[in-house]
């Protein structure tokens, strides 16, 4: 078990009131799994990632993490005054880790960015920026990746392409991954397991194990979307989210 949350609770407070966000959350994640967290807007999905990353602490319950964490936020957060190479090496610079240019070049070649090494963010497409942001996260060799709606800023066509790219990188690097998303199709296309959260205060309503009869080296988000089971999972998850009850 690489990540375990046991009876985790979290509230936020101001002078006048308490807002209960997460209530009795229990999740277990094995090494190498891709987990998606889906739920209504404002239910606490990002709060859950912040708890796992250690940015905030739970009010009660236990969180056990085995390994280093890399966090990729919703926005790429690339520095406009640093080129691709300099953006990727930012983490090692901060931690005073010496990465040779040859090592960085090999990574850039591996993921199709070598020819853009000296480009600046304003010269890149949205999808390329997300790839750079992921590689910047991976350069510190985390064991666990936290992805907070990483494709939400992309148009539909770019999103499908970049999902395939990111999925392949995660699988090649064998990273345990937690993906927070509001997009059901994205969750089914990428995840091994999907947890459905209720509205606030959020609890886990249901867990879906995604079984699409692909071998690990054959599965891609694009191929998943073309299967009959994809539509079946979509209908089942949509029903659990009770969108009609939230209107």
Protein Blocks (a to p, Z undefined) as FASTA:
>chain_A
ZZdcehiacddddfkbccdfbgciacdddehiacdddddehilpmmmmmmmnomaccfbd
cdddedddddddfbloiafkbcfklmmmmmmmmnopacdfklmmmmmmmnopmmmmmpcf
klpcfklmmmmmmmmmmmnopabdcdehkllmpcfklmmmmmmmmmmmmmmnopacdddd
fbfklmmmmmmbdcdddddddddfbdcdddehiafklgcfklmmmpmklmmmmmmmmmmn
ommmmZZ
